[in-house]
Amino acid sequence: MDNKEHHKHMIKDFKIRFIVSMIITVPILLLSKTIQSWFNFTISFNYDDYVILILSSFIFIYGGWPFLTGLIDEIKKKSPGMMTLIAMAISVAYLYSVGTIFVLDGSGFFWELATLIDIMLLGHYIEMKSVANASNALEKLSELMPNEAHLIKEDDVVDVKVNELSSGNRLLVKPGEKIPADGTIKKGSTSVNESMLTGESKPVEKGENDKVIAGSINGEGSIEIVVESLGDDSYLSKVITMVEEAQESKSKTQNLADKAAFWLTIIALSVGVITFIAWYIIDGSLQFAIERMATVMVITCPHALGLAMPLVVANSTTLSAKNGLLIRNRTSFENSRNVDTIVFDKTGTLTKGEFGVNSIKVFDDNYSKEDIISLAASLEGDSEHPIANGITKKAKDMDVDLLEASDFEAIKGKGVKGMVNNKNIKVVSPGYLEENNITIPDSLPDDSISTIVFLLVDDNLVSAISLSDEIREDSFEAIESLKKEGIKCWMLTGDNENTAKEVSNKLNLDGYFAEVLPDEKQDKIKELQQKYNFVAMTGDGINDAPALAKADIGIAIGSGTDVAAETADIILVNSNPKDVVSLIKFGKATYKKMIQNLIWATGYNVFAIPLAAGVLYKAGIVISPAVGAILMSLSTVIVAVNAKLLKV
């Protein structure tokens, strides 16, 4: 039985034990002399004490079984906790009450024992149900997948089960249907609703060669897609796995709660024993001394404390995943509240990352502009870099023929090279020309925010291609919001000084680093860490990997279906800088909820423990074990409700 099934079984078990115990408690209450005197009625018959004993023994064994076995488990693990306290409280109460039937003077408190167990069973049921409800939100992600798909076989379309699909299958997705697998559109165009997966409220326009995610909803157009990822490799599966891992992982705040729960248990046991000894010496009543000790143990039980953090964790990780924020490191997520400096990669983060060719400068009369684009696009066809996409798009717009390319190789941080039409072709940055002592012409395209790459044919400079990238509208709002929060905003880019300066000025950034190679980015992060307290880095998770790892928090930008940024602590599914603002605000809200729950779970003990111990007994203020259990359970309910109020 896996953890989820075991959890469901335990919920059902506690519910049944609570209902059965409540039914058995009714005759115990009716036969209790104390209850009869309170409500002025009498029920009495021969051997009624033994009937109460039998009924109470049933509740103690049947209703108290989870706590008694829990005590044994905690002792074996040498980690006393809430089960230890509850089991000791009900055991002492039961054994003393049995003693009053046979050997001890005084009256037992069977009705207090029964109601205490009832309330504890109810409290545990509420706790487990709350955790299950938080996890159910995650399970709903799995339900987004359709059961069937329209498989295209030659000229026919056949309906098949989704689990029968294979990578490379071609599928038809009709308007309004859920997309059955991760893939690429090969025919048609449409808008896709991905809000349930990425948090992006607006439908996303999709056309040929665009990626689609399984579980998202197709809009108004019919499309044909080629399946790329299924099962564990699908985006949805990766999201669910990440969320589950995040929910199971513990942060420093959770470890603090665990330590608090341990010490609260030690305090409860110690105060309980001291209370028993003190009252037995002062009052001489064994019954009253045991009652005070049991009440202290119950009311101090770290039940709510054990629930305080897991509920917030379960809720926050699920909410964040549904809004396009994937948490891989919970400590980093909670630490996002401390960020005072954020470093953004430029291309694809602050800018759209959709380069378009705006000018072609030819330095060799043997080549036309069409020749230049044909050679460059043929080489760049094997690259997924935004600049490569811009050049290949220009080739398509100019309707030029692409040539066969081979021996494609990236020149780290400076471009690409390969063989095209039996010629050694390179598309490189200005830095490559400088390193290789190739003179950069003065007559370059005059555009301050353009990125310029150079085409070399057999190491001869033949052309300069200028591409521009638009700043995202969302970037202006994101930077403004972050600065209002008192956070410094920097930019890190491999682009030229002019482009970097222009983008920085337009966005009103606090600073920037230009012409930085991938292996130098981590040095720039280190430089900022020496200047500021807590530095976050936002990048694409590929060439920014060293910087993401070096930063106090690494935030990777996803590319729709790519969520495997191993060096990042947090992944933003949408390439939207506004999500960084959402992340920081949600991190603050989550931490605030955790601290609130910590206070709710422990704060009431400040006044409850002295009252349970009987400090104000002579003033007529005293708490019974059952009332103590109600207070403890109320604290649990408050913690559960407070966790559910967390919003992104």
C-alpha distance (Angstrom), angle and dihedral (degrees) to the residues before:
residue distance angle dihedral
M1 . . .
D2 3.83 . .
N3 3.81 123.9 .
K4 3.81 94.8 -96.0
E5 3.80 94.0 50.8
H6 3.80 90.7 44.9
H7 3.81 89.8 51.1
K8 3.82 91.4 50.7
H9 3.81 90.5 48.2
M10 3.81 90.9 51.2
I11 3.82 91.9 50.3
K12 3.81 90.1 52.9
D13 3.80 91.4 45.1
F14 3.84 94.0 52.3
K15 3.81 90.6 46.4
I16 3.82 92.7 53.2
R17 3.81 92.9 44.2
F18 3.82 90.0 50.2
I19 3.83 94.0 49.9
V20 3.82 94.0 45.9
S21 3.81 92.7 45.5
M22 3.82 91.6 48.5
I23 3.82 90.4 53.5
I24 3.81 91.6 50.1
T25 3.83 90.5 46.0
V26 3.84 92.3 63.1
P27 3.86 96.2 70.9
I28 3.83 90.0 41.5
L29 3.83 89.4 56.6
L30 3.81 91.9 45.6
L31 3.82 91.9 51.2
S32 3.81 94.4 44.8
K33 3.81 112.6 109.6
T34 3.80 91.0 -148.6
I35 3.82 93.4 55.0
Q36 3.82 90.7 45.0
S37 3.82 91.2 53.6
W38 3.81 91.8 47.7
F39 3.81 93.6 53.0
N40 3.82 96.9 30.5
F41 3.79 101.6 -121.0
T42 3.80 134.3 117.9
I43 3.81 132.3 -140.3
S44 3.78 114.6 168.9
F45 3.80 138.3 153.6
N46 3.79 139.2 151.6
Y47 3.80 114.7 -62.9
D48 3.81 92.8 5.5
D49 3.84 88.1 142.6
Y50 3.80 89.0 61.4
V51 3.80 91.5 49.4
I52 3.83 88.9 54.3
L53 3.83 88.9 46.9
I54 3.83 92.8 52.1
L55 3.81 93.8 45.6
S56 3.82 92.4 45.4
S57 3.80 91.2 47.2
F58 3.80 88.7 54.5
I59 3.81 91.9 51.5
F60 3.82 91.5 44.7
I61 3.81 92.5 52.8
Y62 3.81 100.9 33.2
G63 3.80 100.8 32.5
G64 3.78 94.9 33.2
W65 3.81 95.5 45.7
P66 3.84 96.7 97.9
F67 3.82 89.9 52.8
L68 3.81 95.0 44.7
T69 3.82 92.3 50.4
G70 3.80 88.9 43.0
L71 3.81 89.2 56.4
I72 3.82 90.3 55.1
D73 3.82 91.8 48.7
E74 3.82 92.9 49.8
I75 3.80 92.1 48.2
K76 3.81 90.4 50.3
K77 3.80 89.5 51.5
K78 3.82 91.0 44.6
S79 3.78 87.9 -127.9
P80 3.82 110.8 116.7
G81 3.79 113.2 -161.7
M82 3.77 144.2 142.5
M83 3.82 94.9 -37.8
T84 3.80 90.0 54.0
L85 3.80 92.0 53.3
I86 3.80 95.5 45.8
A87 3.81 93.7 44.5
M88 3.82 92.5 49.2
A89 3.80 92.4 46.6
I90 3.82 95.2 51.2
S91 3.84 92.8 39.7
V92 3.80 93.7 53.4
A93 3.82 90.8 45.2
Y94 3.81 92.6 48.1
L95 3.82 97.3 45.0
Y96 3.80 92.3 47.0
S97 3.82 91.6 48.5
V98 3.81 91.3 49.5
G99 3.81 88.0 50.2
T100 3.82 91.3 55.9
I101 3.81 89.4 57.9
F102 3.81 94.3 54.5
V103 3.83 115.5 15.4
L104 3.81 115.3 -3.4
D105 3.77 129.3 80.1
G106 3.79 117.5 -122.7
S107 3.78 134.6 46.5
G108 3.77 125.8 -70.7
F109 3.76 125.8 -129.6
F110 3.77 102.6 -127.2
W111 3.80 94.7 148.4
E112 3.81 90.4 51.9
L113 3.82 89.1 50.7
A114 3.82 93.1 49.7
T115 3.80 95.3 47.5
L116 3.80 91.0 44.4
I117 3.82 91.6 55.5
D118 3.83 90.7 45.0
I119 3.80 91.9 53.5
M120 3.81 92.9 45.0
L121 3.82 91.1 51.1
L122 3.81 89.9 49.2
G123 3.81 91.1 48.2
H124 3.81 92.5 52.0
Y125 3.80 91.1 46.0
I126 3.83 90.8 52.7
E127 3.81 90.6 47.8
M128 3.80 95.4 50.3
K129 3.79 92.2 42.8
S130 3.82 90.3 52.3
V131 3.81 92.6 51.7
A132 3.80 90.0 46.7
N133 3.81 91.7 51.2
A134 3.81 90.5 52.5
S135 3.80 90.0 50.3
N136 3.81 92.2 45.7
A137 3.79 88.7 66.5
L138 3.80 86.9 62.7
E139 3.80 92.2 48.3
K140 3.80 88.8 56.1
L141 3.80 87.4 67.0
S142 3.80 88.3 63.3
E143 3.79 89.7 52.4
L144 3.82 90.2 61.4
M145 3.79 89.9 80.8
P146 3.83 115.7 97.3
N147 3.81 118.3 -129.9
E148 3.79 98.1 -134.4
A149 3.80 139.0 38.9
H150 3.81 135.0 -164.2
L151 3.81 104.7 -118.0
I152 3.82 116.3 -159.7
K153 3.82 111.7 -138.5
E154 3.79 111.1 -179.0
D155 3.84 102.6 -63.4
D156 3.78 95.4 -15.4
V157 3.83 133.1 82.2
V158 3.82 116.8 -145.1
D159 3.81 127.4 -172.9
V160 3.83 111.2 -129.0
K161 3.79 136.9 169.1
V162 3.81 114.0 -91.7
N163 3.81 91.2 -124.7
E164 3.83 88.6 60.5
L165 3.82 93.3 60.7
S166 3.79 123.2 108.7
S167 3.78 133.5 -159.3
G168 3.81 109.6 -85.8
N169 3.81 95.4 31.4
R170 3.80 114.9 138.3
L171 3.82 114.3 -132.2
L172 3.78 136.0 -169.8
V173 3.81 115.4 -139.1
K174 3.80 114.9 -167.0
P175 3.83 126.1 -152.3
G176 3.80 113.0 -73.8
E177 3.80 94.7 14.3
K178 3.80 127.3 123.1
I179 3.79 115.1 -108.5
P180 3.84 105.7 -113.1
A181 3.83 100.7 -154.3
D182 3.79 143.1 12.5
G183 3.77 108.7 -92.0
T184 3.80 151.4 121.2
I185 3.79 127.1 -82.5
K186 3.80 110.3 -116.8
K187 3.79 98.7 172.3
G188 3.78 134.6 22.6
S189 3.79 136.0 12.0
T190 3.78 133.3 -111.1
S191 3.78 145.2 145.1
V192 3.81 118.1 -96.2
N193 3.81 127.5 -152.2
E194 3.83 106.0 -140.0
S195 3.82 96.4 161.1
M196 3.81 94.5 114.8
L197 3.81 89.7 55.0
T198 3.79 107.1 33.2
G199 3.81 105.8 17.6
E200 3.82 90.5 -119.1
S201 3.81 102.8 140.9
K202 3.81 97.3 -164.6
P203 3.83 119.5 76.2
V204 3.81 110.4 -107.6
E205 3.80 118.5 -127.3
K206 3.81 111.3 -125.0
G207 3.79 132.2 -172.1
E208 3.79 140.3 163.4
N209 3.84 114.6 -32.9
D210 3.83 92.1 14.3
K211 3.80 119.0 129.4
V212 3.81 122.3 -116.0
I213 3.80 129.0 -163.5
A214 3.80 125.7 -133.8
G215 3.80 111.8 -110.8
S216 3.81 95.6 29.3
I217 3.82 117.5 118.3
N218 3.79 122.7 -112.2
G219 3.79 115.9 -131.0
E220 3.77 130.4 -150.4
G221 3.83 101.9 -37.9
S222 3.81 134.5 72.9
I223 3.79 112.6 -123.4
E224 3.78 138.0 -175.6
I225 3.80 116.7 -141.4
V226 3.78 135.6 -174.1
V227 3.80 113.6 -133.9
E228 3.81 114.3 -119.7
S229 3.81 108.4 161.3
L230 3.80 130.9 31.4
G231 3.79 137.6 168.7
D232 3.81 115.1 -9.1
D233 3.82 91.4 2.7
S234 3.81 94.2 58.2
Y235 3.78 122.1 106.0
L236 3.80 92.8 -118.5
S237 3.81 92.5 50.9
K238 3.83 91.3 49.8
V239 3.81 90.7 49.7
I240 3.81 92.4 50.7
T241 3.82 91.5 47.6
M242 3.82 91.8 49.2
V243 3.80 92.5 48.9
E244 3.81 92.3 48.3
E245 3.81 91.1 49.6
A246 3.80 90.9 48.0
Q247 3.81 91.3 49.7
E248 3.80 91.1 50.6
S249 3.81 94.9 45.4
K250 3.78 121.2 86.6
S251 3.77 130.1 -136.4
K252 3.79 129.5 -154.7
T253 3.80 89.5 -96.2
Q254 3.80 91.0 55.7
N255 3.80 91.2 47.2
L256 3.81 87.5 52.9
A257 3.82 89.0 54.2
D258 3.82 90.8 49.5
K259 3.81 90.6 52.3
A260 3.81 90.5 47.2
A261 3.83 90.0 51.4
F262 3.82 91.2 50.7
W263 3.80 93.7 50.2
L264 3.80 91.4 43.6
T265 3.81 87.6 56.5
I266 3.80 91.6 50.3
I267 3.82 90.3 47.9
A268 3.81 91.4 48.5
L269 3.80 93.1 51.4
S270 3.80 92.5 45.4
V271 3.81 96.0 45.1
G272 3.82 89.8 44.0
V273 3.81 92.7 55.6
I274 3.81 92.5 43.1
T275 3.82 90.3 49.0
F276 3.81 91.2 51.4
I277 3.82 93.4 49.6
A278 3.81 93.5 44.0
W279 3.81 95.8 50.2
Y280 3.80 93.8 42.5
I281 3.82 89.1 54.5
I282 3.84 94.4 42.6
D283 3.80 100.9 39.6
G284 3.79 104.0 18.4
S285 3.81 90.6 -141.8
L286 3.80 112.5 128.5
Q287 3.80 91.3 -168.0
F288 3.81 94.3 53.7
A289 3.81 92.8 43.9
I290 3.81 91.3 51.9
E291 3.81 91.4 45.6
R292 3.83 91.3 53.2
M293 3.81 91.5 47.2
A294 3.82 92.4 49.0
T295 3.81 91.6 47.9
V296 3.81 92.2 51.6
M297 3.80 91.3 50.1
V298 3.78 93.6 48.5
I299 3.79 98.2 43.7
T300 3.82 92.3 46.5
C301 3.81 92.0 49.9
P302 3.85 108.2 130.6
H303 3.78 90.8 -136.1
A304 3.81 95.5 126.6
L305 3.80 90.2 41.3
G306 3.79 90.3 56.9
L307 3.80 88.7 52.7
A308 3.82 98.9 39.4
M309 3.81 98.6 82.3
P310 3.83 103.9 29.6
L311 3.81 91.5 56.0
V312 3.81 93.4 51.3
V313 3.81 90.1 45.4
A314 3.81 93.5 49.8
N315 3.79 92.2 46.6
S316 3.82 97.4 43.5
T317 3.81 96.6 47.8
T318 3.80 92.3 48.5
L319 3.81 93.8 45.7
S320 3.79 92.2 47.2
A321 3.82 92.7 49.8
K322 3.81 90.9 51.3
N323 3.81 88.3 52.9
G324 3.78 97.9 49.2
L325 3.84 97.9 -96.1
L326 3.81 112.7 119.8
I327 3.80 114.6 -166.8
R328 3.81 117.1 -152.2
N329 3.80 97.7 162.0
R330 3.81 116.2 38.8
T331 3.81 95.5 -168.2
S332 3.81 90.3 55.4
F333 3.80 90.4 47.1
E334 3.81 92.1 53.6
N335 3.81 89.8 43.4
S336 3.81 90.4 57.5
R337 3.82 85.7 89.9
N338 3.83 87.2 70.0
V339 3.82 96.6 54.5
D340 3.81 111.6 126.2
T341 3.82 97.3 164.5
I342 3.80 131.5 39.1
V343 3.79 123.7 -168.9
F344 3.80 116.6 -158.1
D345 3.76 127.6 -160.4
K346 3.82 105.9 -132.8
T347 3.78 109.1 -142.2
G348 3.79 113.6 71.0
T349 3.80 93.1 -1.3
L350 3.79 109.8 58.7
T351 3.80 90.0 13.1
K352 3.80 128.1 45.2
G353 3.79 92.7 -108.3
E354 3.79 88.9 -136.6
F355 3.78 104.0 123.0
G356 3.77 119.3 -163.5
V357 3.81 124.6 -166.3
N358 3.81 107.9 -116.6
S359 3.82 100.2 171.6
I360 3.82 141.8 9.3
K361 3.81 118.7 -155.6
V362 3.82 114.2 -163.2
F363 3.83 118.9 -154.9
D364 3.82 97.7 175.4
D365 3.82 118.6 60.7
N366 3.80 90.4 -152.5
Y367 3.79 89.0 74.8
S368 3.79 130.7 62.7
K369 3.81 124.4 -152.9
E370 3.81 87.8 -103.5
D371 3.83 90.0 54.3
I372 3.80 91.1 49.1
I373 3.80 94.1 51.8
S374 3.80 92.4 42.5
L375 3.83 92.2 55.1
A376 3.80 94.9 42.0
A377 3.83 94.7 45.1
S378 3.81 92.2 46.2
L379 3.81 89.5 56.0
E380 3.81 95.8 39.9
G381 3.81 92.4 50.0
D382 3.82 89.4 92.6
S383 3.81 93.9 51.7
E384 3.82 128.5 84.9
H385 3.80 94.7 -161.5
P386 3.84 114.8 128.0
I387 3.82 90.4 -120.0
A388 3.81 89.7 53.3
N389 3.80 90.0 50.5
G390 3.81 89.8 51.5
I391 3.80 92.6 52.3
T392 3.82 94.5 45.7
K393 3.83 89.5 48.0
K394 3.83 89.2 52.9
A395 3.82 89.7 51.2
K396 3.79 89.4 53.5
D397 3.82 91.8 48.0
M398 3.83 90.9 49.6
D399 3.82 90.3 45.6
V400 3.82 93.0 -132.1
D401 3.79 123.5 160.3
L402 3.80 118.7 -108.0
L403 3.80 119.8 -134.4
E404 3.78 130.0 -142.4
A405 3.80 112.7 -87.2
S406 3.79 130.2 -163.9
D407 3.81 142.0 172.8
F408 3.80 91.3 36.8
E409 3.82 111.6 -173.3
A410 3.79 134.9 168.8
I411 3.80 118.3 -126.5
K412 3.80 100.2 -143.3
G413 3.79 109.7 -105.4
K414 3.80 93.0 -18.9
G415 3.82 109.9 70.6
V416 3.80 142.5 -84.0
K417 3.80 137.8 -68.5
G418 3.79 139.4 -168.3
M419 3.80 146.4 130.7
V420 3.82 119.9 -69.8
N421 3.80 122.1 174.1
N422 3.84 88.8 -13.1
K423 3.80 91.1 -56.7
N424 3.80 128.6 116.4
I425 3.82 103.1 -117.1
K426 3.79 126.6 -171.3
V427 3.81 130.4 -179.4
V428 3.79 104.7 -165.6
S429 3.79 145.8 164.3
P430 3.83 127.4 -109.0
G431 3.81 87.4 -101.8
Y432 3.81 90.9 63.8
L433 3.81 91.0 53.8
E434 3.80 91.3 50.4
E435 3.81 92.9 48.4
N436 3.79 91.4 50.7
N437 3.82 95.2 43.2
I438 3.80 93.8 -115.1
T439 3.79 110.7 153.5
I440 3.77 114.3 -117.5
P441 3.83 109.3 -138.6
D442 3.78 118.6 -120.9
S443 3.79 92.9 -137.0
L444 3.81 96.0 78.0
P445 3.81 122.2 147.0
D446 3.81 108.0 -78.8
D447 3.78 103.0 -129.2
S448 3.78 117.4 125.4
I449 3.80 96.0 -155.0
S450 3.79 98.6 41.0
T451 3.77 125.8 113.0
I452 3.79 111.1 -136.7
V453 3.79 125.5 -155.7
F454 3.79 126.9 -179.3
L455 3.79 130.6 -135.6
L456 3.81 116.2 -140.2
V457 3.80 120.9 -170.0
D458 3.81 112.2 -165.1
D459 3.83 86.6 -17.3
N460 3.82 92.6 -55.3
L461 3.79 117.7 123.6
V462 3.80 108.2 -122.0
S463 3.81 106.7 157.7
A464 3.80 150.0 6.5
I465 3.81 117.6 -141.7
S466 3.80 117.0 -160.3
L467 3.82 119.6 -155.1
S468 3.77 129.3 178.6
D469 3.78 131.2 -155.3
E470 3.81 123.0 -156.4
I471 3.81 122.5 -128.8
R472 3.80 111.3 -117.9
E473 3.79 115.9 -111.6
D474 3.83 87.4 -135.3
S475 3.82 90.1 58.5
F476 3.81 92.4 68.2
E477 3.81 92.1 52.4
A478 3.82 93.2 43.3
I479 3.81 94.7 51.3
E480 3.81 91.5 45.7
S481 3.82 91.4 50.9
L482 3.81 92.9 47.6
K483 3.80 92.5 49.3
K484 3.82 89.5 50.9
E485 3.81 86.4 56.6
G486 3.82 88.1 55.3
I487 3.81 93.7 -108.3
K488 3.81 120.6 143.9
C489 3.82 114.3 -130.0
W490 3.82 121.8 -150.2
M491 3.79 133.3 173.2
L492 3.78 128.0 -140.5
T493 3.82 118.9 -165.7
G494 3.76 143.4 156.2
D495 3.80 88.0 -142.6
N496 3.80 124.5 109.9
E497 3.80 124.8 -79.4
N498 3.82 95.6 -107.9
T499 3.80 94.3 52.3
A500 3.81 93.1 44.6
K501 3.80 92.6 48.7
E502 3.81 92.7 48.4
V503 3.83 93.2 50.4
S504 3.81 91.5 44.4
N505 3.81 92.3 51.6
K506 3.79 93.7 47.0
L507 3.80 92.3 50.9
N508 3.83 93.7 40.2
L509 3.80 92.2 -125.9
D510 3.80 122.4 179.9
G511 3.79 91.6 -125.8
Y512 3.80 146.8 -35.1
F513 3.80 144.3 -146.9
A514 3.81 116.4 -140.8
E515 3.83 133.8 -166.2
V516 3.81 91.3 19.3
L517 3.81 117.9 160.1
P518 3.84 118.4 -137.0
D519 3.82 93.0 -107.7
E520 3.83 90.3 50.9
K521 3.81 95.9 53.0
Q522 3.79 94.5 83.0
D523 3.83 89.3 55.8
K524 3.80 89.4 56.5
I525 3.81 90.3 50.5
K526 3.79 89.2 50.7
E527 3.80 89.5 50.2
L528 3.81 91.0 54.3
Q529 3.82 91.9 45.4
Q530 3.80 88.7 59.5
K531 3.80 89.2 53.0
Y532 3.82 100.9 40.1
N533 3.81 135.5 35.3
F534 3.81 106.7 -123.7
V535 3.80 121.7 16.3
A536 3.81 126.0 -168.6
M537 3.79 123.3 -167.6
T538 3.81 125.1 -153.1
G539 3.79 117.9 -164.1
D540 3.79 145.2 132.0
G541 3.80 95.6 -86.1
I542 3.82 94.6 -122.6
N543 3.81 114.4 74.4
D544 3.81 88.2 10.4
A545 3.82 93.3 58.6
P546 3.84 97.0 108.8
A547 3.82 91.4 48.6
L548 3.82 92.1 46.5
A549 3.79 89.9 51.9
K550 3.81 93.3 46.7
A551 3.82 95.9 48.9
D552 3.80 120.6 90.2
I553 3.81 85.6 -118.0
G554 3.80 122.9 19.3
I555 3.81 114.1 -153.9
A556 3.80 114.5 -170.9
I557 3.78 123.1 -159.4
G558 3.80 110.2 -134.1
S559 3.77 123.6 -142.8
G560 3.78 99.3 -137.2
T561 3.80 98.7 -86.9
D562 3.80 100.9 21.4
V563 3.81 108.5 95.2
A564 3.80 98.6 148.1
A565 3.80 99.4 101.1
E566 3.79 96.5 146.1
T567 3.79 97.4 -174.5
A568 3.81 95.6 51.3
D569 3.80 126.6 92.6
I570 3.80 92.9 -157.3
I571 3.80 130.7 22.6
L572 3.81 124.9 -151.3
V573 3.79 108.0 -152.7
N574 3.82 92.7 -159.6
S575 3.79 119.2 57.1
N576 3.78 89.2 -127.5
P577 3.82 121.7 129.9
K578 3.83 89.8 -153.5
D579 3.81 87.1 70.6
V580 3.82 88.0 66.4
V581 3.81 87.8 60.9
S582 3.82 90.1 48.3
L583 3.80 90.0 49.0
I584 3.80 94.4 53.9
K585 3.80 93.9 44.6
F586 3.81 91.6 46.8
G587 3.81 90.7 47.3
K588 3.79 89.3 54.2
A589 3.81 92.1 46.5
T590 3.82 91.9 49.1
Y591 3.80 93.4 49.6
K592 3.82 89.8 47.1
K593 3.82 90.3 53.6
M594 3.80 91.2 49.2
I595 3.80 91.8 52.5
Q596 3.82 91.2 44.8
N597 3.80 90.1 52.5
L598 3.78 90.9 46.6
I599 3.81 89.0 55.3
W600 3.82 93.8 44.3
A601 3.81 91.2 48.8
T602 3.80 95.9 50.2
G603 3.80 108.4 18.0
Y604 3.79 97.1 77.8
N605 3.80 89.1 60.2
V606 3.82 89.5 71.7
F607 3.80 90.9 74.4
A608 3.84 100.0 15.9
I609 3.83 97.2 61.5
P610 3.85 95.3 53.8
L611 3.82 90.2 46.2
A612 3.82 91.0 47.6
A613 3.80 90.0 49.6
G614 3.83 89.1 54.5
V615 3.82 100.3 -112.5
L616 3.85 90.3 148.4
Y617 3.80 95.4 36.8
K618 3.83 92.9 118.2
A619 3.81 89.2 52.3
G620 3.78 88.3 58.1
I621 3.82 95.1 -106.5
V622 3.79 113.7 125.1
I623 3.82 134.2 147.7
S624 3.79 121.2 -140.8
P625 3.83 121.6 -144.4
A626 3.82 90.5 -106.2
V627 3.83 92.5 51.4
G628 3.80 88.2 47.0
A629 3.80 89.1 53.7
I630 3.82 90.2 50.0
L631 3.83 91.3 52.4
M632 3.79 91.0 47.9
S633 3.83 91.8 47.8
L634 3.82 90.8 46.5
S635 3.80 88.5 55.8
T636 3.82 88.5 52.1
V637 3.80 92.4 51.3
I638 3.83 92.1 48.1
V639 3.81 90.5 51.4
A640 3.82 91.2 49.5
V641 3.82 93.9 48.6
N642 3.82 92.2 45.4
A643 3.82 91.2 53.1
K644 3.81 90.8 51.3
L645 3.83 90.3 54.2
L646 3.82 90.4 67.1
K647 3.80 110.6 117.6
V648 3.82 133.6 -177.3
